[in-house]
Amino acid sequence: MRQLIKEDPRWKQSFDEDGFVVIRGFLDAEEVKEMKANIDRYVRDIIPVLESTEVFYEDKHRPETLKQLPRMHAHDAFFDRKVSQGKFKQLAEWLLGEGVAAKGVQYFNKPPRMGQPTPPHQDGFYWKVTPCEGVTMWLALEKVDKENGCLHYSRGSHRKGIREHGRTNTLGFSQGIVDFPNDDDRDGDRAVFAEAGDLLVHHAMTVHWASGNDSLNRSRKSLGIVYHAPGVVVDTVRRDAYQKVLHQDLQEAGKI
């Protein structure tokens, strides 16, 4: 396979030690432009034919409040290619080993004045996998800072196992860590600001969270891409049960 990224040993060191790595300018301006154009196309052409469970809004009667598009890879060839081949997958294999499983791509947004905080959680809790090994890649599509809801990480939390999660009031992230913050979270808190094209990569067990969008007119758009490490097994019964509850909550709240 043609090498598409120039690997930096510091990326692997940060990922292994801290549980996350920040890669500035992973996509250049033209690549970001292409990604955004295809998201716009997806919104225009694909959303109208999707089931309601594949499109989440802050208010489903207001299209401008679109907050999440799960499973874009399942509905569009462009996004399937982006996760199944190319530089994102190469990076995942460098961090996790050859033979990673691409699990999908989804779009996230926190609309201005409406985007809610993301509760502290570990992605691996939602995935229901054994062993809990994988990565989430979070691609900024525009400037992200404290005002519009940047990500926070608890450094080193990936080495301490899955913590207890309980119900939250944040739809789309209906389970959050119940004992947050502990002393390690407070000491390890790292807020990450980003520009369009920057890529944040974190381990499945890294504790992370985000504030709401307090901006008057700035959105906070991003893509999330997930890979499981080689040999990971999904407990489909537990995963599907979680997804069923999530969809019921979203439907009752008028988000889908």
C-alpha positions as protocol buffer text, in pm:
chain_id: "A"
residue {
  index: 1
  type: MET
  ca { x: 0 y: 0 z: 0 }
}
residue {
  index: 2
  type: ARG
  ca { x: 129 y: 345 z: -90 }
}
residue {
  index: 3
  type: GLN
  ca { x: 238 y: 541 z: 217 }
}
residue {
  index: 4
  type: LEU
  ca { x: 4 y: 841 z: 254 }
}
residue {
  index: 5
  type: ILE
  ca { x: 123 y: 980 z: 587 }
}
residue {
  index: 6
  type: LYS
  ca { x: 465 y: 1061 z: 727 }
}
residue {
  index: 7
  type: GLU
  ca { x: 456 y: 893 z: 1066 }
}
residue {
  index: 8
  type: ASP
  ca { x: 599 y: 1087 z: 1358 }
}
residue {
  index: 9
  type: PRO
  ca { x: 723 y: 875 z: 1653 }
}
residue {
  index: 10
  type: ARG
  ca { x: 591 y: 1143 z: 1888 }
}
residue {
  index: 11
  type: TRP
  ca { x: 235 y: 1060 z: 1780 }
}
residue {
  index: 12
  type: LYS
  ca { x: 269 y: 700 z: 1900 }
}
residue {
  index: 13
  type: GLN
  ca { x: 441 y: 809 z: 2220 }
}
residue {
  index: 14
  type: SER
  ca { x: 163 y: 1057 z: 2302 }
}
residue {
  index: 15
  type: PHE
  ca { x: -108 y: 804 z: 2218 }
}
residue {
  index: 16
  type: ASP
  ca { x: 49 y: 533 z: 2433 }
}
residue {
  index: 17
  type: GLU
  ca { x: 132 y: 756 z: 2730 }
}
residue {
  index: 18
  type: ASP
  ca { x: -155 y: 1006 z: 2737 }
}
residue {
  index: 19
  type: GLY
  ca { x: -429 y: 809 z: 2562 }
}
residue {
  index: 20
  type: PHE
  ca { x: -463 y: 1064 z: 2283 }
}
residue {
  index: 21
  type: VAL
  ca { x: -262 y: 1249 z: 2022 }
}
residue {
  index: 22
  type: VAL
  ca { x: -325 y: 1579 z: 1842 }
}
residue {
  index: 23
  type: ILE
  ca { x: -206 y: 1588 z: 1480 }
}
residue {
  index: 24
  type: ARG
  ca { x: -209 y: 1939 z: 1339 }
}
residue {
  index: 25
  type: GLY
  ca { x: -296 y: 1978 z: 970 }
}
residue {
  index: 26
  type: PHE
  ca { x: -366 y: 1608 z: 908 }
}
residue {
  index: 27
  type: LEU
  ca { x: -586 y: 1724 z: 620 }
}
residue {
  index: 28
  type: ASP
  ca { x: -475 y: 2019 z: 410 }
}
residue {
  index: 29
  type: ALA
  ca { x: -709 y: 2298 z: 297 }
}
residue {
  index: 30
  type: GLU
  ca { x: -811 y: 2119 z: -24 }
}
residue {
  index: 31
  type: GLU
  ca { x: -884 y: 1794 z: 159 }
}
residue {
  index: 32
  type: VAL
  ca { x: -1097 y: 1980 z: 414 }
}
residue {
  index: 33
  type: LYS
  ca { x: -1282 y: 2151 z: 129 }
}
residue {
  index: 34
  type: GLU
  ca { x: -1351 y: 1813 z: -33 }
}
residue {
  index: 35
  type: MET
  ca { x: -1477 y: 1667 z: 294 }
}
residue {
  index: 36
  type: LYS
  ca { x: -1710 y: 1959 z: 362 }
}
residue {
  index: 37
  type: ALA
  ca { x: -1844 y: 1952 z: 5 }
}
residue {
  index: 38
  type: ASN
  ca { x: -1933 y: 1584 z: 42 }
}
residue {
  index: 39
  type: ILE
  ca { x: -2101 y: 1645 z: 377 }
}
residue {
  index: 40
  type: ASP
  ca { x: -2312 y: 1914 z: 209 }
}
residue {
  index: 41
  type: ARG
  ca { x: -2396 y: 1668 z: -70 }
}
residue {
  index: 42
  type: TYR
  ca { x: -2488 y: 1403 z: 186 }
}
residue {
  index: 43
  type: VAL
  ca { x: -2719 y: 1646 z: 365 }
}
residue {
  index: 44
  type: ARG
  ca { x: -2881 y: 1750 z: 38 }
}
residue {
  index: 45
  type: ASP
  ca { x: -2912 y: 1413 z: -137 }
}
residue {
  index: 46
  type: ILE
  ca { x: -2892 y: 1134 z: 123 }
}
residue {
  index: 47
  type: ILE
  ca { x: -3075 y: 1265 z: 429 }
}
residue {
  index: 48
  type: PRO
  ca { x: -3413 y: 1285 z: 247 }
}
residue {
  index: 49
  type: VAL
  ca { x: -3412 y: 906 z: 192 }
}
residue {
  index: 50
  type: LEU
  ca { x: -3282 y: 800 z: 536 }
}
residue {
  index: 51
  type: GLU
  ca { x: -3475 y: 653 z: 827 }
}
residue {
  index: 52
  type: SER
  ca { x: -3524 y: 894 z: 1116 }
}
residue {
  index: 53
  type: THR
  ca { x: -3283 y: 689 z: 1330 }
}
residue {
  index: 54
  type: GLU
  ca { x: -2999 y: 792 z: 1097 }
}
residue {
  index: 55
  type: VAL
  ca { x: -3041 y: 1170 z: 1145 }
}
residue {
  index: 56
  type: PHE
  ca { x: -3037 y: 1352 z: 1481 }
}
residue {
  index: 57
  type: TYR
  ca { x: -3145 y: 1713 z: 1535 }
}
residue {
  index: 58
  type: GLU
  ca { x: -3155 y: 1940 z: 1837 }
}
residue {
  index: 59
  type: ASP
  ca { x: -3506 y: 2019 z: 1705 }
}
residue {
  index: 60
  type: LYS
  ca { x: -3626 y: 1791 z: 1424 }
}
residue {
  index: 61
  type: HIS
  ca { x: -3857 y: 2064 z: 1294 }
}
residue {
  index: 62
  type: ARG
  ca { x: -3557 y: 2291 z: 1229 }
}
residue {
  index: 63
  type: PRO
  ca { x: -3310 y: 2148 z: 974 }
}
residue {
  index: 64
  type: GLU
  ca { x: -3046 y: 2402 z: 1073 }
}
residue {
  index: 65
  type: THR
  ca { x: -3017 y: 2229 z: 1413 }
}
residue {
  index: 66
  type: LEU
  ca { x: -2872 y: 1907 z: 1264 }
}
residue {
  index: 67
  type: LYS
  ca { x: -2646 y: 1760 z: 1533 }
}
residue {
  index: 68
  type: GLN
  ca { x: -2540 y: 1410 z: 1429 }
}
residue {
  index: 69
  type: LEU
  ca { x: -2529 y: 1176 z: 1128 }
}
residue {
  index: 70
  type: PRO
  ca { x: -2432 y: 824 z: 1236 }
}
residue {
  index: 71
  type: ARG
  ca { x: -2322 y: 549 z: 996 }
}
residue {
  index: 72
  type: MET
  ca { x: -2247 y: 772 z: 698 }
}
residue {
  index: 73
  type: HIS
  ca { x: -2025 y: 496 z: 557 }
}
residue {
  index: 74
  type: ALA
  ca { x: -2330 y: 268 z: 529 }
}
residue {
  index: 75
  type: HIS
  ca { x: -2516 y: 510 z: 305 }
}
residue {
  index: 76
  type: ASP
  ca { x: -2252 y: 673 z: 87 }
}
residue {
  index: 77
  type: ALA
  ca { x: -1955 y: 541 z: -113 }
}
residue {
  index: 78
  type: PHE
  ca { x: -1736 y: 848 z: -54 }
}
residue {
  index: 79
  type: PHE
  ca { x: -1743 y: 810 z: 323 }
}
residue {
  index: 80
  type: ASP
  ca { x: -1705 y: 433 z: 302 }
}
residue {
  index: 81
  type: ARG
  ca { x: -1383 y: 481 z: 102 }
}
residue {
  index: 82
  type: LYS
  ca { x: -1254 y: 736 z: 351 }
}
residue {
  index: 83
  type: VAL
  ca { x: -1265 y: 485 z: 638 }
}
residue {
  index: 84
  type: SER
  ca { x: -1187 y: 160 z: 455 }
}
residue {
  index: 85
  type: GLN
  ca { x: -874 y: 285 z: 278 }
}
residue {
  index: 86
  type: GLY
  ca { x: -639 y: 581 z: 275 }
}
residue {
  index: 87
  type: LYS
  ca { x: -459 y: 789 z: 534 }
}
residue {
  index: 88
  type: PHE
  ca { x: -706 y: 750 z: 824 }
}
residue {
  index: 89
  type: LYS
  ca { x: -678 y: 371 z: 809 }
}
residue {
  index: 90
  type: GLN
  ca { x: -300 y: 387 z: 770 }
}
residue {
  index: 91
  type: LEU
  ca { x: -277 y: 596 z: 1085 }
}
residue {
  index: 92
  type: ALA
  ca { x: -504 y: 353 z: 1273 }
}
residue {
  index: 93
  type: GLU
  ca { x: -287 y: 58 z: 1172 }
}
residue {
  index: 94
  type: TRP
  ca { x: 28 y: 241 z: 1278 }
}
residue {
  index: 95
  type: LEU
  ca { x: -122 y: 300 z: 1622 }
}
residue {
  index: 96
  type: LEU
  ca { x: -303 y: -34 z: 1669 }
}
residue {
  index: 97
  type: GLY
  ca { x: -140 y: -284 z: 1433 }
}
residue {
  index: 98
  type: GLU
  ca { x: -223 y: -422 z: 1090 }
}
residue {
  index: 99
  type: GLY
  ca { x: -570 y: -566 z: 1040 }
}
residue {
  index: 100
  type: VAL
  ca { x: -780 y: -295 z: 1206 }
}
residue {
  index: 101
  type: ALA
  ca { x: -1155 y: -302 z: 1143 }
}
residue {
  index: 102
  type: ALA
  ca { x: -1309 y: 20 z: 1012 }
}
residue {
  index: 103
  type: LYS
  ca { x: -1634 y: 64 z: 1206 }
}
residue {
  index: 104
  type: GLY
  ca { x: -1764 y: 381 z: 1049 }
}
residue {
  index: 105
  type: VAL
  ca { x: -1778 y: 755 z: 1021 }
}
residue {
  index: 106
  type: GLN
  ca { x: -2027 y: 1003 z: 1160 }
}
residue {
  index: 107
  type: TYR
  ca { x: -2082 y: 1377 z: 1155 }
}
residue {
  index: 108
  type: PHE
  ca { x: -2116 y: 1585 z: 1470 }
}
residue {
  index: 109
  type: ASN
  ca { x: -2226 y: 1944 z: 1519 }
}
residue {
  index: 110
  type: LYS
  ca { x: -2300 y: 2168 z: 1813 }
}
residue {
  index: 111
  type: PRO
  ca { x: -2527 y: 2442 z: 1671 }
}
residue {
  index: 112
  type: PRO
  ca { x: -2467 y: 2791 z: 1814 }
}
residue {
  index: 113
  type: ARG
  ca { x: -2650 y: 2861 z: 2141 }
}
residue {
  index: 114
  type: MET
  ca { x: -2808 y: 2512 z: 2121 }
}
residue {
  index: 115
  type: GLY
  ca { x: -2525 y: 2259 z: 2120 }
}
residue {
  index: 116
  type: GLN
  ca { x: -2531 y: 2075 z: 2451 }
}
residue {
  index: 117
  type: PRO
  ca { x: -2233 y: 1962 z: 2661 }
}
residue {
  index: 118
  type: THR
  ca { x: -2102 y: 1613 z: 2593 }
}
residue {
  index: 119
  type: PRO
  ca { x: -2083 y: 1424 z: 2924 }
}
residue {
  index: 120
  type: PRO
  ca { x: -1756 y: 1260 z: 3033 }
}
residue {
  index: 121
  type: HIS
  ca { x: -1745 y: 911 z: 2887 }
}
residue {
  index: 122
  type: GLN
  ca { x: -1532 y: 638 z: 2734 }
}
residue {
  index: 123
  type: ASP
  ca { x: -1617 y: 532 z: 2380 }
}
residue {
  index: 124
  type: GLY
  ca { x: -1535 y: 171 z: 2461 }
}
residue {
  index: 125
  type: PHE
  ca { x: -1826 y: 162 z: 2705 }
}
residue {
  index: 126
  type: TYR
  ca { x: -2069 y: 224 z: 2417 }
}
residue {
  index: 127
  type: TRP
  ca { x: -1895 y: -17 z: 2180 }
}
residue {
  index: 128
  type: LYS
  ca { x: -1940 y: -330 z: 2398 }
}
residue {
  index: 129
  type: VAL
  ca { x: -1619 y: -493 z: 2275 }
}
residue {
  index: 130
  type: THR
  ca { x: -1361 y: -739 z: 2408 }
}
residue {
  index: 131
  type: PRO
  ca { x: -1079 y: -653 z: 2444 }
}
residue {
  index: 132
  type: CYS
  ca { x: -1150 y: -281 z: 2468 }
}
residue {
  index: 133
  type: GLU
  ca { x: -893 y: -176 z: 2210 }
}
residue {
  index: 134
  type: GLY
  ca { x: -958 y: 77 z: 1936 }
}
residue {
  index: 135
  type: VAL
  ca { x: -939 y: 442 z: 1838 }
}
residue {
  index: 136
  type: THR
  ca { x: -1172 y: 729 z: 1768 }
}
residue {
  index: 137
  type: MET
  ca { x: -1045 y: 992 z: 1526 }
}
residue {
  index: 138
  type: TRP
  ca { x: -1205 y: 1335 z: 1565 }
}
residue {
  index: 139
  type: LEU
  ca { x: -1153 y: 1563 z: 1264 }
}
residue {
  index: 140
  type: ALA
  ca { x: -1216 y: 1934 z: 1312 }
}
residue {
  index: 141
  type: LEU
  ca { x: -1395 y: 2092 z: 1015 }
}
residue {
  index: 142
  type: GLU
  ca { x: -1369 y: 2446 z: 1151 }
}
residue {
  index: 143
  type: LYS
  ca { x: -1212 y: 2640 z: 1436 }
}
residue {
  index: 144
  type: VAL
  ca { x: -1284 y: 2481 z: 1774 }
}
residue {
  index: 145
  type: ASP
  ca { x: -1215 y: 2651 z: 2107 }
}
residue {
  index: 146
  type: LYS
  ca { x: -1358 y: 2690 z: 2455 }
}
residue {
  index: 147
  type: GLU
  ca { x: -1651 y: 2906 z: 2338 }
}
residue {
  index: 148
  type: ASN
  ca { x: -1797 y: 2660 z: 2087 }
}
residue {
  index: 149
  type: GLY
  ca { x: -1723 y: 2336 z: 2270 }
}
residue {
  index: 150
  type: CYS
  ca { x: -1369 y: 2200 z: 2243 }
}
residue {
  index: 151
  type: LEU
  ca { x: -1281 y: 1849 z: 2356 }
}
residue {
  index: 152
  type: HIS
  ca { x: -1121 y: 1778 z: 2692 }
}
residue {
  index: 153
  type: TYR
  ca { x: -916 y: 1468 z: 2771 }
}
residue {
  index: 154
  type: SER
  ca { x: -815 y: 1309 z: 3100 }
}
residue {
  index: 155
  type: ARG
  ca { x: -452 y: 1219 z: 3035 }
}
residue {
  index: 156
  type: GLY
  ca { x: -357 y: 862 z: 3113 }
}
residue {
  index: 157
  type: SER
  ca { x: -716 y: 754 z: 3182 }
}
residue {
  index: 158
  type: HIS
  ca { x: -696 y: 482 z: 2915 }
}
residue {
  index: 159
  type: ARG
  ca { x: -469 y: 279 z: 3143 }
}
residue {
  index: 160
  type: LYS
  ca { x: -726 y: 256 z: 3425 }
}
residue {
  index: 161
  type: GLY
  ca { x: -1002 y: 47 z: 3272 }
}
residue {
  index: 162
  type: ILE
  ca { x: -1367 y: 112 z: 3195 }
}
residue {
  index: 163
  type: ARG
  ca { x: -1537 y: 318 z: 3463 }
}
residue {
  index: 164
  type: GLU
  ca { x: -1898 y: 295 z: 3577 }
}
residue {
  index: 165
  type: HIS
  ca { x: -2139 y: 483 z: 3351 }
}
residue {
  index: 166
  type: GLY
  ca { x: -2494 y: 591 z: 3433 }
}
residue {
  index: 167
  type: ARG
  ca { x: -2782 y: 774 z: 3271 }
}
residue {
  index: 168
  type: THR
  ca { x: -2737 y: 1135 z: 3165 }
}
residue {
  index: 169
  type: ASN
  ca { x: -2968 y: 1400 z: 3022 }
}
residue {
  index: 170
  type: THR
  ca { x: -2760 y: 1441 z: 2706 }
}
residue {
  index: 171
  type: LEU
  ca { x: -2932 y: 1271 z: 2415 }
}
residue {
  index: 172
  type: GLY
  ca { x: -2695 y: 1092 z: 2182 }
}
residue {
  index: 173
  type: PHE
  ca { x: -2462 y: 1035 z: 2479 }
}
residue {
  index: 174
  type: SER
  ca { x: -2711 y: 884 z: 2719 }
}
residue {
  index: 175
  type: GLN
  ca { x: -2448 y: 729 z: 2947 }
}
residue {
  index: 176
  type: GLY
  ca { x: -2176 y: 919 z: 3132 }
}
residue {
  index: 177
  type: ILE
  ca { x: -1915 y: 845 z: 3399 }
}
residue {
  index: 178
  type: VAL
  ca { x: -2079 y: 854 z: 3742 }
}
residue {
  index: 179
  type: ASP
  ca { x: -1773 y: 937 z: 3956 }
}
residue {
  index: 180
  type: PHE
  ca { x: -1642 y: 1220 z: 3737 }
}
residue {
  index: 181
  type: PRO
  ca { x: -1432 y: 1414 z: 3810 }
}
residue {
  index: 182
  type: ASN
  ca { x: -1194 y: 1227 z: 4034 }
}
residue {
  index: 183
  type: ASP
  ca { x: -850 y: 1359 z: 4132 }
}
residue {
  index: 184
  type: ASP
  ca { x: -688 y: 1205 z: 3824 }
}
residue {
  index: 185
  type: ASP
  ca { x: -941 y: 1375 z: 3596 }
}
residue {
  index: 186
  type: ARG
  ca { x: -878 y: 1713 z: 3756 }
}
residue {
  index: 187
  type: ASP
  ca { x: -501 y: 1674 z: 3739 }
}
residue {
  index: 188
  type: GLY
  ca { x: -502 y: 1534 z: 3385 }
}
residue {
  index: 189
  type: ASP
  ca { x: -756 y: 1770 z: 3222 }
}
residue {
  index: 190
  type: ARG
  ca { x: -632 y: 1884 z: 2882 }
}
residue {
  index: 191
  type: ALA
  ca { x: -849 y: 2114 z: 2669 }
}
residue {
  index: 192
  type: VAL
  ca { x: -766 y: 2086 z: 2299 }
}
residue {
  index: 193
  type: PHE
  ca { x: -831 y: 2376 z: 2063 }
}
residue {
  index: 194
  type: ALA
  ca { x: -827 y: 2292 z: 1692 }
}
residue {
  index: 195
  type: GLU
  ca { x: -835 y: 2436 z: 1342 }
}
residue {
  index: 196
  type: ALA
  ca { x: -996 y: 2286 z: 1032 }
}
residue {
  index: 197
  type: GLY
  ca { x: -795 y: 1981 z: 927 }
}
residue {
  index: 198
  type: ASP
  ca { x: -654 y: 1903 z: 1271 }
}
residue {
  index: 199
  type: LEU
  ca { x: -707 y: 1544 z: 1387 }
}
residue {
  index: 200
  type: LEU
  ca { x: -752 y: 1431 z: 1747 }
}
residue {
  index: 201
  type: VAL
  ca { x: -708 y: 1057 z: 1804 }
}
residue {
  index: 202
  type: HIS
  ca { x: -795 y: 887 z: 2133 }
}
residue {
  index: 203
  type: HIS
  ca { x: -798 y: 537 z: 2274 }
}
residue {
  index: 204
  type: ALA
  ca { x: -1126 y: 354 z: 2337 }
}
residue {
  index: 205
  type: MET
  ca { x: -1081 y: 389 z: 2714 }
}
residue {
  index: 206
  type: THR
  ca { x: -967 y: 753 z: 2725 }
}
residue {
  index: 207
  type: VAL
  ca { x: -1205 y: 967 z: 2930 }
}
residue {
  index: 208
  type: HIS
  ca { x: -1314 y: 1273 z: 2733 }
}
residue {
  index: 209
  type: TRP
  ca { x: -1589 y: 1533 z: 2733 }
}
residue {
  index: 210
  type: ALA
  ca { x: -1685 y: 1869 z: 2581 }
}
residue {
  index: 211
  type: SER
  ca { x: -1863 y: 2183 z: 2687 }
}
residue {
  index: 212
  type: GLY
  ca { x: -2170 y: 2317 z: 2508 }
}
residue {
  index: 213
  type: ASN
  ca { x: -2162 y: 2575 z: 2232 }
}
residue {
  index: 214
  type: ASP
  ca { x: -2204 y: 2917 z: 2392 }
}
residue {
  index: 215
  type: SER
  ca { x: -2123 y: 3104 z: 2071 }
}
residue {
  index: 216
  type: LEU
  ca { x: -2386 y: 3333 z: 1924 }
}
residue {
  index: 217
  type: ASN
  ca { x: -2315 y: 3242 z: 1562 }
}
residue {
  index: 218
  type: ARG
  ca { x: -2041 y: 2976 z: 1537 }
}
residue {
  index: 219
  type: SER
  ca { x: -2113 y: 2608 z: 1484 }
}
residue {
  index: 220
  type: ARG
  ca { x: -1878 y: 2327 z: 1589 }
}
residue {
  index: 221
  type: LYS
  ca { x: -1864 y: 2075 z: 1306 }
}
residue {
  index: 222
  type: SER
  ca { x: -1651 y: 1762 z: 1303 }
}
residue {
  index: 223
  type: LEU
  ca { x: -1627 y: 1405 z: 1179 }
}
residue {
  index: 224
  type: GLY
  ca { x: -1573 y: 1101 z: 1400 }
}
residue {
  index: 225
  type: ILE
  ca { x: -1406 y: 789 z: 1260 }
}
residue {
  index: 226
  type: VAL
  ca { x: -1376 y: 464 z: 1455 }
}
residue {
  index: 227
  type: TYR
  ca { x: -1143 y: 165 z: 1417 }
}
residue {
  index: 228
  type: HIS
  ca { x: -1128 y: -149 z: 1629 }
}
residue {
  index: 229
  type: ALA
  ca { x: -795 y: -317 z: 1692 }
}
residue {
  index: 230
  type: PRO
  ca { x: -721 y: -659 z: 1537 }
}
residue {
  index: 231
  type: GLY
  ca { x: -894 y: -942 z: 1724 }
}
residue {
  index: 232
  type: VAL
  ca { x: -1165 y: -732 z: 1887 }
}
residue {
  index: 233
  type: VAL
  ca { x: -1504 y: -904 z: 1928 }
}
residue {
  index: 234
  type: VAL
  ca { x: -1830 y: -709 z: 1951 }
}
residue {
  index: 235
  type: ASP
  ca { x: -2101 y: -823 z: 2193 }
}
residue {
  index: 236
  type: THR
  ca { x: -2384 y: -754 z: 1950 }
}
residue {
  index: 237
  type: VAL
  ca { x: -2660 y: -833 z: 2200 }
}
residue {
  index: 238
  type: ARG
  ca { x: -2540 y: -572 z: 2450 }
}
residue {
  index: 239
  type: ARG
  ca { x: -2461 y: -321 z: 2175 }
}
residue {
  index: 240
  type: ASP
  ca { x: -2802 y: -355 z: 2012 }
}
residue {
  index: 241
  type: ALA
  ca { x: -2977 y: -323 z: 2350 }
}
residue {
  index: 242
  type: TYR
  ca { x: -2793 y: 2 z: 2415 }
}
residue {
  index: 243
  type: GLN
  ca { x: -2878 y: 134 z: 2067 }
}
residue {
  index: 244
  type: LYS
  ca { x: -3246 y: 49 z: 2118 }
}
residue {
  index: 245
  type: VAL
  ca { x: -3262 y: 254 z: 2439 }
}
residue {
  index: 246
  type: LEU
  ca { x: -3073 y: 539 z: 2273 }
}
residue {
  index: 247
  type: HIS
  ca { x: -3316 y: 555 z: 1980 }
}
residue {
  index: 248
  type: GLN
  ca { x: -3617 y: 546 z: 2213 }
}
residue {
  index: 249
  type: ASP
  ca { x: -3476 y: 839 z: 2410 }
}
residue {
  index: 250
  type: LEU
  ca { x: -3407 y: 1038 z: 2095 }
}
residue {
  index: 251
  type: GLN
  ca { x: -3754 y: 973 z: 1957 }
}
residue {
  index: 252
  type: GLU
  ca { x: -3929 y: 1071 z: 2279 }
}
residue {
  index: 253
  type: ALA
  ca { x: -3730 y: 1395 z: 2293 }
}
residue {
  index: 254
  type: GLY
  ca { x: -3809 y: 1491 z: 1933 }
}
residue {
  index: 255
  type: LYS
  ca { x: -3449 y: 1461 z: 1814 }
}
residue {
  index: 256
  type: ILE
  ca { x: -3526 y: 1210 z: 1539 }
}
